[in-house]
């Protein structure tokens, strides 16, 4: 016949409830200590991860052009959100266009989370219009009801620019990996967050004047 017992070690006695059961608390293992401190992480998606080229106005129609951030050797990176800014000059930029390109892109862009742990996850596929970017970002920001003006930033850089700032928040997808609300690029891995351009975006400012992406989150040293 089993007996109830309490665990005691020197002066330590675990907390138990009235039924004699141990309380459990979810926490990370190993625990986050001062030598594994959390550091703010902000970075741009850059061409081939060069850390310099942020302008996505490139020709990817023949060879796909990749803008990405990748894992670091000594820290886990947790990406909570990604913002995309896209604009055109001298035109009324609508959601049915891509920047100010009147017709949708032919091949469309892609946003992919490449993870050696869970495999490749296509977050956005065939992104051919401003609306496709907005939908991928779960309609963020949500300013009103008008399908165009409610989301648009007018005179973004000058009195001739119209554009959109779309914000992809991974917590909106219910993605709570390790309680971070974001995706993880594991230290020392080949993990990446990649935006792939498969059309010619090297066009006139009236078609596309600005296009870039930036990631936000934190990183945690593993040693």
Buried (B, 14 or more C-beta within 10 A) or exposed (E): EEEEEEEEEEEEEEEEEEEEEEEEEEEEEEEEEEEBEEEEBEBBBBBEBEEEBBEBBBEBBEEBBBBBBBBBEEBBBBBBBBBBBBBBBEBEBBBBBBBBBEEBBEBBBBBBBBBEEEEEEEBBEBBBBBBBBBBBBBBBBEEEEEEBEEBBBEEBEEEBBBBBBBBBBBEBEEBEEEEBBBBBBBBEBEBBBBBBBBBBBBBEBBBBBBBBBBBBBBBBBBE
